[in-house]
Amino acid sequence: MIRTHKMNSTLLLAICSSFIFAIWSWLVPFDGGPDEIHHYEIVRFIAHYFRWPVFGPDRDLYMRVVPGTRDGWVFGFYALYPTYPYLIPALLMRLSPLKNLELHFARFASVGYGVLTVIALYRATLLIFPKSVSVQRLVPALSILIPQSAYLFSYINQDSFGIMAISILFWALSVIKNTNKPSLWNWLAVAVAWGLTTMTRQHIWVFGTLMVISFWQWLSPSHYRNFTKLIGIAVVPAFVLLCWFLRNYLVYSDPILYKTARAAWITWLRVVGFPVFPSFSEQGYSWAQFLFYTSWAWETFKSFWAKFGYMNVEIPGKLYLIYGIFLLVSLICFVYYMINRRDMFFAQFLSLVIVLVLLHAYKNYTGDFQPQGRYLMIAQPVIFSIISIGLYQLKQNSRFAFILIIFLIVLIHLSILISCVPKIPGLDIK
């Protein structure tokens, strides 16, 4: 009976998330997400030639003039990123019966990544919060209701794949932690999920590795006898990375592609006429000055909740204020919950979020200034768990306040979908 109830809840969440993410995907215009046209360039190449593209002036993809686009050019720069996330969109594109539906078929991959994220979050919370139905439902619900999350699952990008990979890893680790004698299949699930995180951007597999280490600290003493299994499962992500580095060395003579990617990025900025600014660290800013005297914190906060297009379509300021109050109340209640229950397991969630935020800040401080909160969305499992625990505690103290906040979150989502999403600029599909 309990198992049937869990399956029914999983199915309901899958249907709801599919419906909402599909609506977003249909409403967001082509290139209505950051760099979608450049991601689309990679997907289209793989769909047509069924192999990974090679980047360079005399290679498969480089720069080409495309009048009417945001910059007037399309850049094959994302061929330098791990191209695994583009495989499913490319396969779906090949299934499109009509050319003008190719984009929507390719976008189904992001919608699917979102649905798998919601399912993974729900199944993980069933294990971590076995006695709290509210938290079990709130964590996946937030993945659906936070506008920036739904937006990321609506267009072609690498972030959606990364969020899914981290969420599946979170689920697999939750199984290990809550199983007295994990089976070989349980360990293999962690290995495969960890391997998925290494198939995309660097900050995603770094965060995935930190999550594995963090969870390992909280396993029961008997699990330490299986330390060799931890080393064993690390073989999968290590192998994926090794294959990627080896391919980069053979193709570009640059294993980590840092120099190649940096040179390509500077060339691109010059071609499209964007000024190349030195980093804040190179300008002489101290770490404190960067954190408190630049727009990094505010812009990151806004773009975590809701900021669309090329980060140029914002929601009304009062809605950001509501999200700020929502986050503050959740954090206060979360801390109260930990102190009251004396359960420090969830402190690691807060630690993981802080580490990710600091890594994001450091990258903006020493490199390109891109204060985009969407990069923090990979931490959905821990961020939304923290918020959900806080809301659960709020519900214990004031059911009315809890219902009011949930009502506002749903209402804001619908308001943004109706009033802000249509304002996102885009392109006609050619």
N, C-alpha and C positions, 0 to 999 in steps of 0.2 A: 504493500500500500504506500509506504513512504517512498519507495523507489519510483513508483508510478507517478506520485505527486511531483517528485524532482524532475522527472522526464517531461511532465506536462508543463512545469514552470520553465524548463529549458526551452521547450518548443515555443511557448508563448513569447518569451524574450527574443528568440530568434525571429519570429514572425514580426514582432513590433519593431525590432531594430532594422530588419530588412526593409520594412515599409518606410520608416522615417529616413534612413540613409538613402534609399532609392529616390524619395522625394527631393532631398537635397541634391542628389546627383543629377536629377532631371532639371532642376531650377538653376543650378550654377552654370553659367555659360562657359563655352570652351575658352581655356586660358584664364578662367575666373579664379584659379588658384595659383599661388606663387610658382612660376616657372613651368606651368603645366605643358605649355607648348614645347618646351625643351625636353621634358620627360616623354612627351608624345612622340618626339623625333626618334628616341631610342626604341620605344615600343613598336613603332611603325617599321623600323629597320628590322627588328627581330621577327616581326610577323611576316615580312616579305622574304627575308633571306634565311630565317631560322638559324641564326648564329649570333654570337656576341659581336657588336661593332667595335672597330678599332678607331680611336680618336687621333686626329692629326691632319695637317694641311693636305697631305697626299694620301690619306687613308680613307676609311669608310665615311666618317662624319667629322665635320669641323664647323665652319660657319657658312651660312648661305643667306642671301638677301630674300626676305619675304615681306613685301610691302603690305602695310596695313596692320602689322603686328605691333606690339608695344614698343619694341626697340628697332623694328625694321629688319631684324635679323633673327635667325634661329640658330642656336648654338648646341653642338653635340657634346658639350662638356660632361653631361651625365654618363657618357660612355666610360669615363674614368672612375665612376663609382661602381661598387659591386652591382652587377646587372641582373641578379637573380630575381629581385622584386618585379621586374618587367616581363618575366616569362609568362605568368598567368594572364596579364593584360594582353600580351601578344597572341597567345593561344585563343583567347576570347575574341580578339579582333578578327582573326582568321575565320571564325564561325559566323561573323556578321553576314546576313544575306544581302544587305545593301550597303553601299559605300558611305552614305550619310548616317548610318547607324554604327559605324566602326567605333567612333568615340564612345558612345554609350555602352557598347559591348565591352570595350576596354575598361571603362569605369566600373563595370560590374565587379572587377577584381577588388577594387578598393571597398566597395559595398560588402563584398564577401569577407574581406579582411576585418571589417568592422563587426560583422555578425559573429565571426569566430572569436573576436576580442570579447564581445559581450558574453558569449557562451563560456569562454575560459574564465572570465572574471566571476561569473555566477558559480561555476563548479568549484572554483577555488574557495570562494567565501562560504560555501556549504561546509567545507572542511575546517576553515579557520574560525568561523563563527557558527558553530553547530546549534547554539541555543538562541540565536538572535535572527529571527526571520526578517526583521527590518533591515539589518545590515546586509544580509544575503541579497536582498532585492535592491537596496540603495546603490551598492557599488556598480553593478551593471547598468542600473537606471541612469546614473550620472554619466556613464560613457555615452548613453543615447541622448541625454537632455542637455549636456553642456554644449553650446553651439559650436565652439571651435572643434570639439571632438567629432560631432556629426559632419562638420565641414570637411575635416581631414579624410573622412571616409566617403567623400562625394566626388573626388577628382583624382587624376593620375598623379601619384607622388610616391616617394619612398617611405615617408613617415608612417603611412597607414600599415605597411608591411611590418615596420619596426615595432609599432604598438602591439600588433597582433602577436609577433614573436615573443615580446617581453611578457605579454599576458599569458600565453601558453606556457612559458617557462615558469611563471608565477604559479600556475595551476599544478604543473608537474612537481615543483618544489613543495607545494602544499600537501600533495599526496605523500611524498617521502616523509615530511615532518609528522604527519598524522597517521602514519602506518607503523605498527610495531615492528613488523618484519617485511620491509619493502622487497618486492619480487624483482627479478632481473628485468622484467618489462617496465616496472616503475623507474628503475635506474636508466634504462634505455630511453624512456620518455623524456627524462631530464636531459640526457645527452643530445637527443634530436632537437628538443626545444632550444637548448643552449646553442646548438649548431645553427638554428634558424636565425638567432640574433647576430651571428657573424656574417650573414649573407647581405647585410646592408651597411648603413653608415657606421663610422667608427664609434661615435658616442653611444650608439645603441648596444654594440657588443661589449663595450666597456661597462655600461650600466648593468647589462645582463650578468657579467662576471662578478660585479660587486654584489648583485642580488644573490648569486649562488653562495658566495663567501659569507654574506650576512645570514642567510638561512642556515648554513652549516653550523654556525655558532650555537644555534638553538635546538639542534637535534638531541635526542636522548643519548646518554652515555654509551649505550650499546652500539649506536651508529658509528662511533669513532673507530670501532674495529673494522669498519668498512671504508676506512680512509682510502684504501687502494681503489675502491670503486669510484670515489670522487676523482682520483687521478685518471681512472679509466674513462669516465664519461667526458673528461676534459679533452680526450683524444679527438672527439668528433669536432668541436669548435676549432681546436688547434689545426686539424687536418683541413678544414674548410678555409681557414685563414692562410695556411701554408700554400694551398692550391692557388689562392688569389694572388698572394705575393709572388709566387713562382711565375704565374702568368704575366704579371706586371713586369717582372724582370726580363722575361723572354721577349715581350712585345715592346716595352718602353725603356728597358734597362734601368728601371726605377721601381724597386719592390713596393714601397709604400706610396708611391706616386705623389709625394708632397711637392717636390720641385716641379714636376710636370704639371700638376694641377694649379699650383701657384702661378706659374708662368702663363698658363692658358687663361686663367682668371684675369690677370692684369692686361693681357692682350685684348680680351673681350671688353673690359671696361674702357679701354682706349678706343676700340672700334666703334662702340655705341656712344662714346662721348661722356661717359661717367668719370668724374674726377677720382684719382687714386689718392686717398688720404693715408697718412701714416697712422698706425694704431695709437690708441690712447697711451699705452706704455711708452711708445716712441716719442709721443708729444710731451712726455714728462709728467703725466698725471700719476699721482700716487694711487694705490689700490683703494684707499678710503675716498679720495676725490672722485674716482670713477664710480664707485657704488652710490655715493650720496649727492654728487653734483652734476651727473649726466642724466639723460633721459632713459638710461638702460632699465632701471627698476620699473618705472611707470609703463614704459612701452612693453616690457616683458609681461607685466601683469595684465595689461589690456589684451594683448594678443594671445594670452593663455585662455581667456574666456571667450572673446569674440572680436576678431578683427580679420577682415576678408580681403579678397583681391590680392594685389601686391602690397598687402598691409596698408592699404589706403582707403578702406571702407570701414568706418567705425560705427559703433552703436551709440545712442545718446549717452551723455556723461552720467546721468542719473542711474542708468542701468549698470555702469561700471561701479558706481557707489554701492548699489544693492549687492553686487557680486562681492565687493570688498567686505561689506558687513556680514554677508553669508559666510565668507571664508574666516573672518575673525571670530564669529560666534562658534563656528565649527571647531576651530583650533582651541579656543578656551574650553569648550566642552570636552574635547579630546584629552587635553591635559588633565582636566578634572577627573575624567574616567580612569586614566592611568594611575593617578594618585589614589583615587578611591579604591580601585581594584588591586592596586599594587602589582600590576601585570606589566612588566617592562619589555615583554616580547614586542609590543607594538612601537616601542621607542625606536627600534631599528628602522621602522618605516619612515619615521620623521628624519632619522639620520641619513637614509638613502636620498630623501628629497633634498635635504640641505646640501649633501655632496653634489647632487646633480645640478642644483641651482648655482653652486660655486664654480663647478666646471663650466657651465654655460657662461657665467660672468667672466671667468678667466679667458675663455676663448674670445669673447667680445673685447676684452681688455687688451689682449696681446695680438689679436688678428683683426679680421673684418668685423665692423660694428653691425651686427644683425640681431637686435634685441627682440627676437621672435619667440614668444612663449610657447608656440606650437612644438618647439624642440623639447619642451619639458613634458609633452603629452605621453612620451614613452613610459613615464612613471605613473600612468593611470592606475595600475594595481595598488600602489602604495598611497598615492595622493587621494584617490577616491575612497580607499579604506579609511584613511585618517578622517576625511570629511564625514563619511558614513558613521563611524564610531561617535564622532562629535554630535551628529544629528540624532543618533540613538540615545545618547545621554540627554540631549535636549528634550527628546520625547518623554523620557522618564520624569523630567522636571516639569515640563509644560507641553502637553499634547497639542494645545491650541497653537503655540508658537511653531511647533514642528509642522503641523498641517499647513499653516500660513506660509512657511518658507518653501515647502514643496510646491504649494499652489503657485507661488511667485516664480519659482524656477521653471515650471511648466508654461506659465503664462508668458514669461520673457522669451522662452524658446519659440513659441508660436508667433509672438510679436516680431522677433528678428526674422523668422522665416517669411513672414508676410511683408514686412516693411523694409528690411535691410538687404536681404538676399537679391531681390530684383534690381538693386542699385549696383551690384557687382559688375564692373565692365568686362566685356569678353569679345570674342571674335566669332565670325561666321566660319563654319567648317568648310575648308576647301578640299 
